[in-house]
Amino acid sequence: MVGVGAVVVNDKSELLVVRERYGFTNWWKLPGGYVEPAENIVDAAIREVYEETHISTEFHSMLTMTQAHERMFGCSDLYFIVSLIPTSTDIEKCDREISECQWMKIDEYLDHDSVTELNKFFIKTYLNYKSNCITINCKHGIHSLLKKAYTVHYATKIDEK
């Protein structure tokens, strides 16, 4: 299974967070979900954020990934975390999947008792990339031998703004 989570931070340094309606309902988490067959990871993250919160976004950076075994259906699980920039800010939660969603100050999220240590690690990674002007970009291409589309992710240092 391949999943995505999105770190979406607005211009007030607030993080978009959700609480699921089912499953782990007491925990604040990043919006995200499963990647559809033949769907690009970045496109899946943008779609999931929009479906859960109605916030439009654009890609900023890949951040990190996790790998776990013996997950749903006995499969291994790959979970990619990307950074997205919001292009809208008015939240409309998906009542079917989400019980709560809001913009939360990053410091509050990092100190919150209802946030897992792994999710806090994702945010600390985001802050580290930001302070060191690092981004992981995407480049799309067609493989010269296989004639199939691919995406490569690569790290680069960006100019401070």
Number of C-alpha atoms within 10 A of each C-alpha: 15 16 19 24 29 30 28 25 20 18 9 10 13 17 22 26 23 25 21 22 15 11 8 10 15 13 16 23 24 24 25 25 19 17 21 13 7 6 11 12 22 24 14 20 30 26 18 21 28 19 19 23 23 17 22 18 20 15 18 18 23 23 22 16 14 11 10 11 10 9 11 9 7 9 12 13 16 16 20 21 25 25 26 23 19 20 11 11 15 12 16 15 20 17 12 10 14 18 15 18 21 17 19 18 16 19 12 11 21 17 10 13 11 14 16 14 11 11 18 17 13 21 22 14 14 22 13 12 16 13 10 12 14 18 20 19 16 16 9 10 12 11 11 8 6 7 9 9 10 11 14 10 13 12 13 11 11 12 8 9 4
